[in-house]
Amino acid sequence: MSKYLFKANYTTEALNGLKQAGAANRAAAVGEMCQSVGGSLESFHFAFGDVDVFAICDLPDDETAAAVAFTIGASGAVELETVKLLTVAEADVALDRSVAYRPPGT
């Protein structure tokens, strides 16, 4: 399983629906969605600022995360940004890899 951070912003219509159904209902719906694709919801947080919700999900793979993002985006109720999260071990593997790179202007 890989972890993905979903940053969501609700439309006005979606916020009105949220007010009627409640915050716990929305977190439960996201948890059920994750389970439906073989994953789980690790955390779900409403926030102040320019992002309404931060959700961290454990999902089987990138294709599953993309399917989730496409489905949410197609609803029209949410503007979504998806970030794949790396474990410390995964970051160490990446840091140990040799990459042939030449910065611009060199």
N, C-alpha and C positions, 0 to 999 in steps of 0.2 A: 504494500500500500504506500502511496505517496500522499503528502499533505499539500493542500491547496488553500490559499487565502482568497476568499471572495469578498470584494468590496462592493456594496450595493447602495444605490440611491433610488428611492421610490418616486414614482410619479405622484402628482396630487391625488389622482383617483386611487392609486394603491394606498396612499397614506390614509385616505378616508376609509378604505376597507380595513386597514390595520386598526384604526380607532374603533371600528365596530367589533372586530373579532378579537382584538387584544394581542399583546406582544407574545405571550406564551404560545398562542395559536400559531403564529408565524414561525417561531423557533421549532415547534413540533412539526410543522409542514416541511421545513428544510431538513430536519432529521429523517422524516419519512422518505423524502426524496433521495437522500443519501443512501438509505437502506435499500431502496428500490433498485439501485445500480450496484449493490454489493459493497457499499461503503458505510461510513458513519460520520456523524457530526461531532466534532471534538469540542467546539465552543461557538457560541452565538452571542454577539454583543451589539446592542444599539449604541450609538455614539453621537456626541455633539460634533459640530464642524462640517466639513464638506463631504463626509461619508456618513450615510445613515446606519449601515450595518457592516460589521466585520464578522465573517463566519469562517472557521477553519474546519475543513472536511478532510477525512481520510478516504481516498478514492483509489480504485484498483490501478488506474493508469491514466496517461495523458488523454487518450481517446475518450475515456469515460468523463474526465473533467471537461473536455471540449463539448461533449454531448450535453452535459449539465448546463454549461455556459450558453450553448446555442439555444437550448430549450427555454432557459430563463429569459434570454434576450428576445426571443421570438414572442414572448408573452406581451411585450410592450409595457409591462408594469414596472420594470426595473431596469436601470442602467447599471451594467455590471462590469467589473474589472476582475480578472483572474490572475493570481500570482502563484506560481509553483514554488513551494518552500523546500529547502534542502536541509537535511540533517547536518550536524557538525561533521560526521563521518563522510557524507557525500561531498561536502565542501572540501575536506582534506584530500579526497581522491582527485577532485577537480584541480586543486592547487598543485598537486604533484604531477599533473600532466604537462608535457612540453608542447607548446603551441608556437608555430612559426608565424610571427606577426611583425609587421613594420608599420609604425605610426605614420599618419599623414605628414608629408613634408620631409621624410627621411629617405 
